[in-house]
Structures are given as C-alpha cells and as structure tokens.
Amino acid sequence: MGCNQTIEVDLRKHSVRVPHGIVMLAGKPALGALLQVFKWNPNDTLAIHYHQKQANAVAACIAGPDGLFSLALAPGEYELRTSIGPGIDVTSVLISVKPGWHRSRRIVVPMAVGT
C-alpha cells in the first residue's frame, strides 16, 4: 500500500459534523483515491494504530473524479487513511466528529508522490 512514508494531518482540534472534502495530489483533485475510516483511540500513536492487525475499517469510499468525498459517521474520533496505489504516499487524517448546528468545514487531504 502506498510508497515509502505516511503523511499525517491532525484536524481533531476543529471538529466536523459531516466529514466531507477533497483529496489532492500534486495540486490537482485525486481521481479514484480510496478512503478507509478507522476508529481512533487518542491514547494510541499513529504508528501503533497503523500497524494493528486487528484494525477493521468502519467505513470506506472512493473519491469521485473531482476528488470529492463525503462520509456519514457517528460522533467519535477517526483516522481517514487515504491511498491511491504504488508510488503514492499514504495520508492519514485524524478527525473528530461531533453533532451540532454549525456548518462542517471542508477537509483537504494532501497526497504526495513517494520519493
């Protein structure tokens, strides 16, 4: 899966109501990116969580041709793990989903070509 590193983005400080956004690769929308959603335990480090053999995705989707995605998730903390294929680094975005009346901000998932 991916290339030689994982990009980590922690957005838990800015909770969202409905996780939605865009996956970007080299400044352009990433066609066909796979987003897998995992429950996040705040006491785990990303490295421990990422390598857990028992971690099962609670949701998944493929970004559209315009790189856009939207997910329906219960309140909680999650890792959005995004991959495209060989040669592209995996991006992990940590989010906090909370109910509320406020408008959710758009999540931008940056992806990079491996070095």
Phi and psi in degrees as a GROMACS rama.xvg file:
@    title "Ramachandran Plot"
@    xaxis  label "Phi"
@    yaxis  label "Psi"
@TYPE xy
74.7963  -153.526  GLY-2
-119.504  -118.625  CYS-3
-112.275  3.07997  ASN-4
-153.255  165.04  GLN-5
-115.784  130.937  THR-6
-90.711  129.975  ILE-7
-116.464  130.098  GLU-8
-130.12  122.931  VAL-9
-105.845  108.259  ASP-10
-110.931  15.676  LEU-11
-63.5552  -23.9071  ARG-12
-65.5467  -25.9455  LYS-13
-114.279  86.4131  HIS-14
-63.7867  155.982  SER-15
-123.452  154.78  VAL-16
-91.3843  -46.2553  ARG-17
-127.864  111.15  VAL-18
-66.4936  118.179  PRO-19
-152.114  156.925  HIS-20
169.599  -150.853  GLY-21
-140.131  142.245  ILE-22
-99.504  127.317  VAL-23
-118.114  137.719  MET-24
-130.367  118.127  LEU-25
54.1967  41.1804  ALA-26
79.7105  4.14544  GLY-27
-126.013  153.121  LYS-28
-56.5484  136.611  PRO-29
-91.0303  111.389  ALA-30
-72.9708  127.855  LEU-31
72.9923  23.6494  GLY-32
-69.1838  138.209  ALA-33
-91.4859  125.898  LEU-34
-111.897  120.479  LEU-35
-111.771  138.668  GLN-36
-112.163  128.199  VAL-37
-123.584  141.601  PHE-38
-60.4561  142.82  LYS-39
-115.407  128.902  TRP-40
-99.716  114.459  ASN-41
-58.4078  -17.5769  PRO-42
-83.0005  -11.7171  ASN-43
-87.455  149.61  ASP-44
-85.0096  158.558  THR-45
-60.5529  -38.5058  LEU-46
-62.4703  -42.2869  ALA-47
-64.7913  -47.4701  ILE-48
-64.0655  -42.6374  HIS-49
-62.7234  -32.7196  TYR-50
-97.526  2.50988  HIS-51
-64.547  129.045  GLN-52
-76.2888  -22.6808  LYS-53
-89.9994  -3.18079  GLN-54
-68.367  119.283  ALA-55
-111.919  135.721  ASN-56
-65.2862  138.369  ALA-57
-94.4534  -14.7948  VAL-58
-162.894  162.488  ALA-59
-159.043  154.843  ALA-60
-158.736  164.142  CYS-61
-108.963  129.079  ILE-62
-63.2166  144.204  ALA-63
-70.0469  177.497  GLY-64
-61.4061  -19.4953  PRO-65
-95.4394  7.78893  ASP-66
79.0409  0.290676  GLY-67
-81.5986  148.306  LEU-68
-145.65  158.773  PHE-69
-151.751  139.8  SER-70
-131.675  146.287  LEU-71
-106.2  109.949  ALA-72
-128.266  145.453  LEU-73
-69.7896  158.034  ALA-74
-54.9979  141.307  PRO-75
154.491  -174.278  GLY-76
-110.209  138.147  GLU-77
-138.926  158.573  TYR-78
-110.901  125.202  GLU-79
-96.2048  110.285  LEU-80
-101.813  117.415  ARG-81
-113.5  132.413  THR-82
-142.397  157.57  SER-83
-122.34  -46.4739  ILE-84
164.873  -170.59  GLY-85
-56.4565  139.886  PRO-86
88.8979  -7.92881  GLY-87
-116.134  128.402  ILE-88
-66.481  147.828  ASP-89
-78.2648  139.798  VAL-90
-115.419  130.057  THR-91
-113.282  123.632  SER-92
-116.15  123.538  VAL-93
-92.487  129.005  LEU-94
-132.247  158.138  ILE-95
-120.637  122.696  SER-96
-102.36  122.906  VAL-97
-134.277  141.307  LYS-98
-72.2537  159.184  PRO-99
161.702  174.326  GLY-100
-90.2351  -16.9893  TRP-101
-67.1333  153.596  HIS-102
-76.2021  134.339  ARG-103
-73.2867  138.824  SER-104
-83.5245  155.068  ARG-105
-75.8547  133.272  ARG-106
-91.5461  129.227  ILE-107
-108.223  119.32  VAL-108
-101.575  108.385  VAL-109
-84.8345  132.97  PRO-110
-121.051  154.934  MET-111
-138.255  149.585  ALA-112
-72.9637  135.45  VAL-113
-63.2986  153.853  GLY-114
